[in-house]
Amino acid sequence: MFNRRKFLKASALSAGLIAIDKSSMADALQASTKKAASFPIVISTWDFGIAANADAWKVLSKGGKALDAVEQGVWVPEADENNQSVGYGGLPDRDGKVTLDACIMDENGNCGAVLALEHIKHPISVARKVMEKTPHVMLAGDGALQFALEQGFKKENLLTPSSEAAWKEWLKTAKYEPVINIENKLYDKAAPQKLPGNQYNHDTIGMLAIDAKGNISGACTTSGMAYKLHGRIGDSPIIGAGLYVDNEVGGATSTGVGEEVVRNVGSFLVVELMRQGYAPEAACKEAVMRIIKKKPETAKNIQVGFLAINKKGEYGAYAIQQGFSYAVCNAEKQDLLIKGKSYY
């Protein structure tokens, strides 16, 4: 015989057990997620990213914000005169002027950038001021310099004797011949190699970090393509091209010949692919393959690489050509250098 009172009591008990089971499952899933994610973590392009990561880690390891970490991290190559592809000591344009590009983006989608900035050693910090102190995203050229000086930045000569000598050597032929992965040959902190002037190229440091709270920020800074036309801008300071962060999904940055990255809005593409379920490396590969598919003959002679991290802390990279490397720093390893996979 049906007993309504017993039925209601049993139903209530079952509902309670189900609620407990769901709660337990959620707790288990949360614990599993925390265990799987290695936070905080910072990754950056090229071997000079190791030293940059180390300074970023000083912020992250103390519970600091990812935004502060990426800014402090890229200060290292920006101030290193031996690194002729970023900041102070960067190789000039064909007129002998060192012009710098940088952008920064935080977990809330706020971003700032400076383009063709002269005389300021740390363009990444000016980019952050643009983000925080103005209603704009980008400032360029003389306007960017004016703003930087108003914000208290010091004006200085960024053309070092070694970069000036390389530029004068280049002027003898004035041939614009970027060399694939030349940054690996240029940068040796112990004993920087001096190559003939017409062999110098450029590159970039792109950095992505996740802090202890799981928030993502990124930074990208460069002196641009060596011996470029005055005023040329690549992908590095362009939000969505050289850098993009979506705190729900992950972040991506790029390196190499910026024109092709801009044409494909590369870093935004990588993040959107991760949103669709691609792993970081697979997303980077797909972005590279789109460049190759559109311009197969051009792609044979240029380097473009992407580096990405997702919300779980998983990371990966892919490039057109061999030789691209990236650095990783977390609680387990502070000086890990990984050789990125490539198409060729």
Buried (B, 14 or more C-beta within 10 A) or exposed (E): EEEEEEEEEEEEEEEEEEEEEEEEEEEEEEEEEEEEBBBBBBBBBBBBBBBBBBBBBEBBBEEBBBBBBBBBBBBBBBBBBBBBBBBBBBBBBBEBBBBBBBBBBBBEEBBBBBBBBBBBBBBBBBBBBBBEEEEEBBBBBEBBBEBBBEBEBEEEEBBBEBBBEBBEBBEEEEEEEBBBBBBBBBBEEEEBEEBEBBBBBBBBBBBBBBBBEBBBBBBBBBBBBBBBEEEBBBBBBBBBBBBBBBBEBBBBBBBBBBBBBBBBBBBBBBBBBBBEEBBBBBBBBBBBBBBBEEBEEBBEEBBBBBBBBBBBBBBBBBBBBBBBBBBBBBEEEBEBBBEBBBBE
